[in-house]
Amino acid sequence: MKSDPKISAIIVNWNGKRLLRDCLNSIERTEYSNFDVVVVDNGSNDGSVEMIRNEFQWVDVVLNEANLGFVKANNIGIKHALKKGADYVFWLNNDTKILDKNWLRSLVQVAESESRIGIVGCKLVFPSGKVQSAGGYLDYRSFHHYTDGNRTAKVDYVVGAAFLVKREVINKIGLIDEEFSPGNFEELDYCMRARAAGYWTVYTPRVVIVHIAGATFGKTSWPTPATYKNGIRFYMLNYPASWIMTANLFIILSVFFKRKDERYRMGPRNIKLKEDWILRIKSLINAYLVNILNSPKILHKRHNRMEKVWN
């Protein structure tokens, strides 16, 4: 009888003690014979590590002396998981809750159903039950989350809050690109690189996970300066040339304008100037300057999407 593939769930934590406790309590009910949990702690000083060691002795802890950000910490966790023989690595945010004890088996069944499937994501919902993300697709304006994902489907990307990837994919394309540090757009880029290497990204509604979106980053305003930097970089790396100008136009417009009434689409009668547009434009200008300075490296990666990244 074939044994279950080994899964390593990687959770990055920075001063998220309460969220992490809830997350680990929900994972503890998992019914799967061959998985472990690795918490990569980014120098927390809120008692997170002590809490893990006292309450969750079955969790493996990797300690960073400082806050390295989401991307670098995840890469440390991935290397750790591969050394321990993981067949799959599952990135999981600390602000999530697992609802079904068979969640991991369901994800693996989808991943094992087709050799070309390299990445699997699930339905993410807000605590209210409203769908947050059900896979996503890209177009010239930006990126979009499906909101009616009631069937398993091949998609452009899945959100990194709950992200299952085969070891085979990591062996072929490497780690997350740390130029997306501290975080944002790194999972979209990873899906694009995997696709260039011949792998599918698949969404399944068979697993539902609660994601308290934004809790990990606290009260940081959105978009952050890193969001602009990484969004522009993502477009430069992955979008067709015919899309890039339009995508950047939408970024610029989003800096200045928002909808008057969130219930309706933005249009001439439903638009107003953002109160913090001056602060946003400063962040956007800086983001463009950073990417212009890095354009030789970005262009090299654009033309070598299958180049293995091993930071």
C-alpha positions in Angstrom: 0.0 0.0 0.0 1.4 3.4 -1.0 2.2 5.6 1.9 1.0 9.2 2.1 3.4 11.8 0.6 5.2 13.8 3.3 3.8 17.3 3.7 5.6 20.1 5.6 3.4 23.1 6.5 5.5 26.3 6.8 4.1 29.1 8.9 6.0 32.4 9.1 5.4 34.3 12.4 6.3 37.7 13.7 4.7 38.8 17.0 1.5 36.9 16.1 1.1 34.9 19.3 -2.7 35.0 19.5 -3.2 34.3 15.8 -0.6 31.6 15.7 -2.2 29.8 18.7 -5.5 29.7 16.9 -3.9 28.5 13.7 -2.0 25.7 15.4 -5.0 24.6 17.4 -7.0 24.3 14.2 -4.2 22.3 12.5 -3.9 19.9 15.5 -7.1 18.2 14.5 -5.7 17.2 11.1 -6.2 13.6 10.1 -3.2 12.8 7.8 -0.5 10.3 8.5 2.6 12.0 7.2 2.9 15.7 7.9 4.7 18.2 10.1 4.5 21.9 10.9 7.5 24.2 10.8 7.1 27.7 12.3 9.7 30.1 11.1 9.8 32.9 13.7 11.1 36.3 12.7 12.5 37.4 16.0 9.3 37.7 17.9 9.3 39.4 21.3 5.7 38.7 22.3 6.2 35.2 23.7 5.3 33.4 20.5 8.2 31.0 20.7 7.7 30.2 24.4 4.0 29.5 23.6 4.8 27.1 20.9 7.3 25.2 23.0 4.9 25.0 26.0 1.7 24.2 24.1 2.6 22.7 20.8 5.7 20.4 21.3 4.9 18.7 18.0 5.8 21.9 16.1 9.3 22.4 14.7 10.6 25.9 15.3 13.2 27.7 13.2 14.4 30.9 14.8 15.5 34.0 12.9 17.3 36.7 15.0 15.4 39.5 13.2 12.3 40.1 11.1 13.5 39.0 7.6 10.0 39.5 6.1 7.6 36.9 4.7 9.6 35.9 1.5 13.0 35.3 3.1 11.5 33.5 6.1 9.4 31.2 3.8 12.6 30.3 1.8 14.3 29.4 5.1 11.3 27.2 5.9 11.4 25.6 2.4 15.0 24.7 2.7 14.4 23.2 6.2 11.4 21.2 4.9 13.4 19.8 1.9 16.2 18.7 4.1 13.7 16.8 6.2 12.4 15.0 3.1 9.2 16.8 2.3 7.3 15.7 -0.9 5.2 18.8 -0.7 5.6 22.2 1.0 2.5 24.1 2.2 2.8 27.8 2.8 0.3 28.8 5.4 -0.3 32.3 7.0 -0.4 32.5 10.7 -3.8 34.3 10.5 -5.6 31.3 9.1 -7.9 28.6 10.6 -8.4 25.1 9.2 -12.0 24.0 9.2 -11.9 20.4 8.0 -9.8 17.7 9.6 -9.3 16.1 6.1 -8.1 19.3 4.5 -4.6 18.1 3.8 -5.7 14.8 2.3 -8.1 16.6 0.0 -5.4 19.0 -1.3 -2.9 16.1 -1.9 -5.6 14.1 -3.8 -6.0 17.0 -6.2 -2.2 17.5 -6.5 -1.7 13.8 -7.2 -4.6 13.5 -9.7 -2.5 14.9 -12.6 1.3 14.9 -13.1 1.2 18.4 -14.6 -0.3 19.9 -11.4 2.5 21.6 -9.5 0.6 24.1 -7.2 -2.7 23.8 -5.5 -4.7 26.4 -3.6 -8.1 26.3 -1.8 -11.0 28.5 -1.1 -10.1 31.3 1.3 -13.0 33.0 3.2 -13.2 35.9 5.6 -14.3 35.1 9.2 -17.8 36.1 8.1 -17.8 33.3 5.5 -17.7 35.6 2.5 -15.3 34.4 -0.2 -12.0 36.1 -0.2 -10.2 34.2 -2.9 -11.0 31.2 -5.1 -8.0 31.2 -7.4 -7.3 34.0 -9.8 -6.6 35.1 -13.3 -4.5 37.9 -14.8 -5.5 40.4 -17.4 -4.1 43.7 -18.7 -5.6 45.7 -15.9 -4.2 43.8 -13.0 -5.2 40.5 -11.3 -8.5 39.3 -10.1 -9.8 36.8 -7.6 -12.6 34.5 -8.7 -15.6 34.7 -6.3 -17.7 31.9 -7.6 -15.2 29.1 -7.3 -17.4 26.0 -6.9 -15.4 23.6 -9.0 -11.8 22.5 -9.2 -10.2 24.5 -12.0 -6.8 25.4 -13.6 -6.1 29.0 -12.8 -3.3 31.6 -13.3 -2.5 31.8 -9.6 -3.6 31.0 -6.1 -3.1 33.2 -3.0 0.0 32.5 -0.9 -1.9 32.4 2.4 -2.6 28.7 1.7 -0.3 27.4 -1.1 0.7 23.7 -1.7 3.7 23.1 -4.0 5.3 19.9 -5.1 8.9 19.2 -4.3 9.4 18.5 -8.0 8.5 22.1 -8.8 10.9 23.5 -6.2 13.7 21.3 -7.5 13.1 22.6 -11.0 12.5 26.4 -10.5 13.9 26.9 -7.0 12.8 29.2 -4.1 10.7 32.3 -4.0 12.3 35.3 -5.6 13.6 37.3 -2.7 13.6 40.5 -4.8 9.9 40.5 -3.8 10.8 41.0 -0.2 9.3 41.7 2.3 6.2 40.3 0.5 3.4 40.9 -2.0 3.2 39.4 -5.5 5.7 36.7 -4.7 3.2 33.9 -5.0 1.9 35.2 -8.3 5.4 35.3 -9.7 6.0 31.7 -8.4 2.9 30.5 -10.3 4.2 32.2 -13.5 7.6 30.6 -13.2 6.0 27.2 -12.5 3.8 27.6 -15.6 6.9 28.5 -17.7 8.3 25.2 -16.5 5.2 23.3 -17.6 3.3 23.0 -14.4 -0.3 23.8 -13.7 -1.7 25.9 -10.8 -5.1 24.5 -9.7 -7.7 25.8 -7.4 -10.1 23.5 -5.5 -13.2 24.3 -3.4 -12.9 21.0 -1.6 -10.9 22.8 1.1 -12.1 25.9 2.8 -9.7 27.9 5.1 -10.6 31.0 7.1 -8.1 33.9 6.4 -8.2 37.0 8.6 -6.7 39.0 5.7 -4.3 41.7 6.8 -4.0 40.6 10.4 -0.4 39.5 9.9 0.6 43.0 8.8 -1.4 44.7 11.6 -2.6 48.2 10.8 -0.2 48.9 8.0 -2.0 50.9 5.3 -2.7 49.3 1.9 -1.2 49.4 -0.6 2.2 49.5 1.1 5.3 50.9 -0.7 6.4 47.3 -1.2 3.0 46.6 -2.9 3.8 49.3 -5.6 7.4 48.2 -6.0 6.5 44.5 -6.3 3.5 45.0 -8.5 5.5 47.0 -11.0 8.2 44.4 -10.9 5.7 41.6 -11.4 4.3 43.2 -14.5 7.8 43.8 -15.9 8.7 40.2 -15.4 5.6 38.5 -16.5 3.2 40.6 -18.6 3.2 40.7 -22.4 4.7 44.0 -23.6 1.2 45.0 -24.9 -0.2 44.8 -21.4 2.5 46.6 -19.4 1.6 50.2 -20.4 -2.1 49.6 -19.6 -1.3 47.9 -16.4 0.8 50.8 -15.2 -1.9 53.3 -16.2 -4.3 51.5 -13.9 -1.7 51.6 -11.1 -1.3 55.3 -11.5 -5.1 55.9 -11.6 -5.5 53.8 -8.5 -3.1 56.1 -6.7 -5.4 59.1 -7.2 -9.0 57.8 -7.4 -11.4 55.6 -5.6 -15.2 54.8 -5.8 -17.6 57.1 -4.0 -19.9 54.1 -3.4 -18.3 50.7 -3.0 -21.5 49.0 -4.1 -21.1 50.2 -7.7 -18.4 50.1 -10.3 -16.0 53.0 -10.7 -17.2 55.4 -13.4 -17.5 59.1 -14.2 -20.3 59.4 -11.6 -18.8 57.2 -9.0 -15.3 58.5 -8.5 -13.5 60.7 -6.1 -10.0 61.7 -5.2 -8.2 59.8 -2.5 -7.4 61.7 0.6 -3.8 60.4 0.8 -2.9 60.6 -2.8 0.2 62.7 -2.1 1.6 60.1 0.1 0.8 57.4 -2.4 2.3 59.2 -5.3 5.6 59.5 -3.4 5.6 55.8 -2.8 4.8 55.1 -6.5 7.6 57.4 -7.8 10.1 55.6 -5.5 8.8 52.2 -6.7 9.4 53.2 -10.3 12.9 54.4 -9.5 13.8 51.2 -7.7 12.5 49.1 -10.7 14.2 51.3 -13.3 17.5 50.9 -11.4 17.0 47.1 -11.3 15.8 46.8 -14.9 18.8 45.0 -16.2 18.3 42.2 -13.7 14.5 42.2 -14.2 14.9 41.9 -18.0 17.4 39.1 -17.6 14.8 37.2 -15.4 12.0 38.1 -17.8 13.8 36.3 -20.6 14.8 33.4 -18.4 11.7 32.5 -16.5 12.8 28.9 -16.0 16.1 29.9 -14.5 16.4 28.3 -11.1 16.3 30.7 -8.2 18.3 29.5 -5.2 18.9 32.6 -3.1 
